[in-house]
Amino acid sequence: MKILMVNASYGGVSGSGRAVKLLSEELLARGLKIDLFTDKTVGRLNIPKLKSISFTVLAKLREKRNYDIIHVHSPKFSEAVEKHSNNILTIHGDFLTEFQLSYGSLMSNLFDRWFSRERGKFRAITCVSPYWSKLRGWKYIPNGLDLEKIKEIPPSDERFVLFVGRKDRIKGYELFEEAAKETGYPYKMLGVHERAPWRQVISYMKSAHCLVLPTLQEGMPYSILEAFASGCPVIATDLPPLRSFGEGAVHFLKERNVECVKTAIEEVVEDETLRKSLRKRGLQKAREYDIRKVADQYISVYEKAMANS
């Protein structure tokens, strides 16, 4: 089986980039042939508003014949492929809701109508979020974790409250910073104040008091899954998508405001019983997302698409 994966990012701390790297490596280890269209192999303009568009245009111009499966990892890049019986699309969350939060209802409705036409290009649409997959009618396949690699990374020698995410109001980074300052605990903001390679992020998670994600919208963020696998207690906004996979393993905020974030941080840091419970349940949850199990599900989708072509 020869597969082409299309996604601008590959590896790093990007959610879709992590997913593509882990999946492609696992499939390669099983003897499948994998080609990658990423910003490194295809290129793109390093201009904020043009990064995705330029990558899509350049990917569209590349030769894509002789693949059994073309697997696109974002609706943003669906224009890069022609209609093909074996195209697969993976949606990393719910792009329609995030688009509405970022650009308003009018642009979101226009994007929704555009995607309604584009979805005809794909044999199957999968989604990493159990909540959004059920709501939108997409097949649920979770993000995967390399549990063995995470296990071998030692913790750092620092203790702090941790935020991991991009500098975007949707992620709630300003809310986190204000609350963390009020607690008086040391804190780190990866993706905002500093950047770190993936192994360092995991090392920080293993030594952190907790990971805090006061987000407005999510699918299945890698920051939470990797915190589970690292034994790092998680605090997050009480959102249906996060409850759909994090129930029992996440300390959910009562409300999304500075006082509630501050209180939740203090509860987790000061209550050893709560902290141990979150850590234990998170580690148990992480086993559900072993990349080998995830790869099995994608191979099943690929084989079904090929059988029906």
C-alpha positions as CSV (number, residue, x, y, z in Angstrom):
1,M,0.0,0.0,0.0
2,K,1.4,3.4,-1.0
3,I,0.1,6.4,0.9
4,L,0.5,10.2,0.5
5,M,-0.1,12.3,3.6
6,V,-0.8,16.0,3.1
7,N,-0.3,18.4,6.0
8,A,1.7,21.6,6.2
9,S,3.2,20.8,9.6
10,Y,5.1,17.7,10.5
11,G,6.3,16.8,14.0
12,G,7.1,19.6,16.5
13,V,4.5,20.6,19.0
14,S,1.7,21.2,16.4
15,G,-1.2,18.8,17.1
16,S,-1.8,17.8,13.5
17,G,2.0,17.8,12.9
18,R,2.5,15.3,15.8
19,A,-0.4,13.2,14.5
20,V,1.1,12.9,11.0
21,K,4.6,12.2,12.3
22,L,3.5,9.4,14.7
23,L,1.1,7.8,12.2
24,S,3.5,7.9,9.3
25,E,6.4,6.4,11.4
26,E,4.2,3.6,12.6
27,L,2.9,2.8,9.1
28,L,6.5,2.9,7.8
29,A,7.5,0.4,10.5
30,R,4.8,-1.9,9.3
31,G,6.2,-1.9,5.7
32,L,3.8,0.5,4.1
33,K,5.2,3.1,1.6
34,I,4.6,6.7,2.8
35,D,5.2,10.0,1.0
36,L,4.8,13.3,2.7
37,F,3.6,16.7,1.4
38,T,4.6,19.2,4.1
39,D,6.0,22.7,4.2
40,K,9.5,21.1,4.2
41,T,8.9,19.0,1.1
42,V,6.5,21.2,-0.8
43,G,7.3,24.7,0.6
44,R,5.1,27.7,1.5
45,L,5.3,31.5,1.9
46,N,6.4,32.5,5.4
47,I,3.7,35.2,5.6
48,P,1.0,34.7,8.3
49,K,-2.1,35.1,6.1
50,L,-0.6,33.2,3.2
51,K,1.0,30.2,4.8
52,S,-1.9,27.7,4.4
53,I,-3.0,29.1,1.0
54,S,0.5,29.0,-0.5
55,F,1.1,25.5,0.8
56,T,-2.2,24.4,-0.7
57,V,-1.3,25.9,-4.1
58,L,2.2,24.4,-4.2
59,A,0.8,21.0,-3.1
60,K,-1.8,21.1,-5.8
61,L,0.9,21.5,-8.4
62,R,2.8,18.4,-7.3
63,E,2.4,15.0,-9.0
64,K,-0.1,12.8,-7.0
65,R,-0.7,9.8,-9.3
66,N,0.2,6.2,-8.3
67,Y,-1.0,6.4,-4.7
68,D,-3.4,3.9,-3.2
69,I,-4.5,6.4,-0.6
70,I,-4.2,10.2,-0.4
71,H,-4.7,11.2,3.3
72,V,-5.3,14.9,3.9
73,H,-5.0,16.2,7.5
74,S,-7.0,19.4,7.4
75,P,-10.0,20.8,5.4
76,K,-7.8,23.8,4.7
77,F,-5.8,21.6,2.3
78,S,-8.6,19.9,0.5
79,E,-8.1,22.1,-2.5
80,A,-4.6,20.4,-2.9
81,V,-6.3,17.2,-4.2
82,E,-8.6,16.3,-7.0
83,K,-11.7,14.1,-6.5
84,H,-10.3,10.6,-6.0
85,S,-12.1,7.5,-4.9
86,N,-9.4,6.8,-2.2
87,N,-9.0,10.3,-0.7
88,I,-9.3,10.3,3.1
89,L,-9.7,13.5,5.2
90,T,-8.9,13.8,8.9
91,I,-10.2,16.7,10.9
92,H,-8.2,17.6,14.0
93,G,-11.1,19.0,16.2
94,D,-14.0,21.0,14.8
95,F,-12.7,23.6,12.3
96,L,-16.1,25.1,11.8
97,T,-16.5,26.2,15.5
98,E,-12.9,27.5,15.7
99,F,-13.4,29.4,12.4
100,Q,-16.6,31.0,13.8
101,L,-14.8,32.1,17.0
102,S,-11.9,33.5,15.0
103,Y,-13.7,35.2,12.1
104,G,-17.4,35.5,13.0
105,S,-20.6,33.8,11.8
106,L,-20.7,35.2,8.3
107,M,-17.2,33.9,7.3
108,S,-18.0,30.6,9.2
109,N,-21.2,30.1,7.1
110,L,-19.3,30.8,3.9
111,F,-16.6,28.3,4.9
112,D,-19.2,25.7,5.8
113,R,-20.9,26.0,2.4
114,W,-17.4,25.7,0.7
115,F,-16.6,22.6,2.7
116,S,-20.0,21.0,1.9
117,R,-18.9,21.0,-1.7
118,E,-15.3,19.9,-0.9
119,R,-16.3,16.9,1.2
120,G,-17.5,15.1,-2.0
121,K,-13.8,14.6,-2.8
122,F,-13.3,12.1,0.1
123,R,-14.2,8.5,0.5
124,A,-14.1,8.9,4.3
125,I,-13.8,11.7,6.8
126,T,-12.3,10.9,10.2
127,C,-12.1,13.1,13.3
128,V,-9.9,12.9,16.4
129,S,-12.6,14.2,18.7
130,P,-15.4,11.7,19.9
131,Y,-17.7,14.7,20.6
132,W,-17.3,16.5,17.2
133,S,-17.2,13.2,15.2
134,K,-20.6,12.2,16.7
135,L,-22.1,15.7,16.2
136,R,-20.9,16.1,12.6
137,G,-21.2,12.4,11.5
138,W,-17.5,11.8,11.0
139,K,-15.7,8.6,11.9
140,Y,-13.9,8.8,15.2
141,I,-10.2,7.8,15.3
142,P,-8.3,9.5,18.2
143,N,-4.8,11.0,18.1
144,G,-2.1,8.6,18.9
145,L,0.7,8.6,21.5
146,D,4.1,6.9,21.4
147,L,3.9,5.8,25.0
148,E,7.4,4.1,25.0
149,K,9.1,7.3,24.0
150,I,7.3,9.4,26.5
151,K,8.1,6.9,29.2
152,E,11.8,7.1,28.6
153,I,12.0,10.9,29.0
154,P,13.2,12.0,32.4
155,P,11.4,14.9,34.3
156,S,13.1,18.3,34.5
157,D,14.3,19.5,37.9
158,E,11.8,22.4,38.0
159,R,8.4,22.7,39.6
160,F,5.8,25.1,38.1
161,V,2.3,25.5,36.8
162,L,2.3,24.9,33.0
163,F,0.5,26.3,30.0
164,V,1.2,24.8,26.5
165,G,-0.4,26.4,23.5
166,R,-0.2,29.0,20.8
167,K,-0.6,32.7,21.5
168,D,-4.2,32.9,20.5
169,R,-7.2,34.2,22.6
170,I,-9.0,30.9,21.9
171,K,-6.4,29.1,24.0
172,G,-6.9,31.4,27.0
173,Y,-3.2,32.2,27.5
174,E,-3.9,35.7,29.0
175,L,-6.5,34.2,31.4
176,F,-3.9,31.6,32.5
177,E,-1.2,34.2,33.1
178,E,-3.3,36.5,35.2
179,A,-4.5,33.6,37.3
180,A,-1.1,32.0,37.7
181,K,0.4,35.3,38.8
182,E,-2.3,35.6,41.5
183,T,-1.4,32.2,42.9
184,G,2.2,33.2,43.4
185,Y,3.4,29.8,42.1
186,P,6.2,29.7,39.4
187,Y,4.7,29.2,36.0
188,K,5.8,28.5,32.4
189,M,4.0,29.4,29.1
190,L,5.3,27.3,26.3
191,G,4.3,28.6,22.9
192,V,3.8,32.1,24.4
193,H,6.9,33.2,26.4
194,E,9.2,30.4,25.3
195,R,9.4,27.5,22.9
196,A,10.8,24.1,23.5
197,P,11.4,20.9,21.5
198,W,9.0,18.1,22.0
199,R,11.2,16.1,24.4
200,Q,11.7,19.1,26.6
201,V,7.9,19.7,26.7
202,I,7.4,16.2,27.9
203,S,10.2,16.7,30.5
204,Y,8.4,19.8,31.8
205,M,5.1,18.0,31.9
206,K,6.6,15.3,34.1
207,S,7.8,17.8,36.7
208,A,4.9,20.4,36.5
209,H,2.4,20.8,39.3
210,C,-0.3,20.7,36.6
211,L,-1.1,21.6,33.0
212,V,-3.8,24.4,32.7
213,L,-5.8,24.8,29.5
214,P,-8.5,27.5,29.9
215,T,-9.5,27.3,26.2
216,L,-12.6,28.5,24.4
217,Q,-12.8,25.5,22.0
218,E,-11.0,22.2,21.5
219,G,-11.1,18.8,19.8
220,M,-8.6,16.4,21.3
221,P,-5.5,18.4,22.1
222,Y,-2.1,16.7,22.2
223,S,-1.2,18.8,25.2
224,I,-3.8,17.0,27.3
225,L,-3.1,13.5,26.0
226,E,0.7,14.0,26.5
227,A,0.0,15.3,30.0
228,F,-2.0,12.2,30.7
229,A,0.9,10.0,29.5
230,S,3.4,12.1,31.5
231,G,1.5,11.8,34.8
232,C,0.8,15.6,34.8
233,P,-2.5,16.6,36.4
234,V,-4.7,18.5,34.0
235,I,-7.0,21.5,34.6
236,A,-9.2,22.6,31.7
237,T,-12.4,24.5,30.7
238,D,-15.5,22.4,31.1
239,L,-16.3,21.8,27.4
240,P,-18.3,18.9,26.0
241,P,-15.4,17.9,23.6
242,L,-13.0,17.7,26.6
243,R,-15.5,15.8,28.8
244,S,-16.1,13.3,26.0
245,F,-12.6,11.8,26.5
246,G,-11.3,13.4,29.7
247,E,-14.1,12.7,32.2
248,G,-12.5,11.6,35.5
249,A,-9.0,12.5,34.4
250,V,-9.4,16.3,34.1
251,H,-10.1,18.8,36.9
252,F,-12.7,20.9,35.1
253,L,-13.1,24.7,35.8
254,K,-16.4,25.7,37.4
255,E,-16.4,28.8,35.3
256,R,-14.0,30.3,32.8
257,N,-12.6,33.3,34.7
258,V,-9.5,34.3,36.6
259,E,-10.8,33.5,40.1
260,C,-11.9,30.0,39.1
261,V,-8.6,29.3,37.3
262,K,-6.7,30.5,40.3
263,T,-8.9,28.4,42.7
264,A,-8.5,25.3,40.5
265,I,-4.7,25.6,40.4
266,E,-4.5,26.0,44.2
267,E,-6.8,23.0,44.7
268,V,-4.6,20.7,42.5
269,V,-1.3,22.0,43.9
270,E,-2.3,21.8,47.5
271,D,-4.5,18.6,47.5
272,E,-2.2,15.6,47.2
273,T,-5.2,13.2,47.0
274,L,-6.7,15.0,44.1
275,R,-3.4,15.3,42.4
276,K,-2.7,11.6,42.7
277,S,-6.2,10.7,41.5
278,L,-5.8,12.9,38.4
279,R,-2.4,11.5,37.7
280,K,-3.6,7.8,38.0
281,R,-6.6,8.3,35.8
282,G,-4.7,10.2,33.2
283,L,-2.1,7.4,32.9
284,Q,-4.9,4.9,32.5
285,K,-6.5,7.0,29.8
286,A,-3.3,7.4,27.9
287,R,-3.1,3.7,27.2
288,E,-6.2,4.0,25.0
289,Y,-4.3,6.2,22.6
290,D,-1.3,3.9,21.9
291,I,-0.2,4.8,18.3
292,R,-0.3,1.1,17.4
293,K,-4.0,0.9,18.1
294,V,-4.6,4.2,16.2
295,A,-2.7,2.9,13.2
296,D,-4.8,-0.3,13.1
297,Q,-7.9,1.9,12.8
298,Y,-6.5,4.0,9.9
299,I,-5.4,0.9,8.1
300,S,-8.9,-0.5,8.3
301,V,-10.2,2.8,6.8
302,Y,-7.6,2.6,4.0
303,E,-8.4,-1.0,3.2
304,K,-12.2,-0.3,3.1
305,A,-11.6,2.7,0.7
306,M,-9.5,0.5,-1.6
307,A,-12.0,-2.3,-1.5
308,N,-14.9,0.0,-2.5
309,S,-13.0,1.9,-5.2
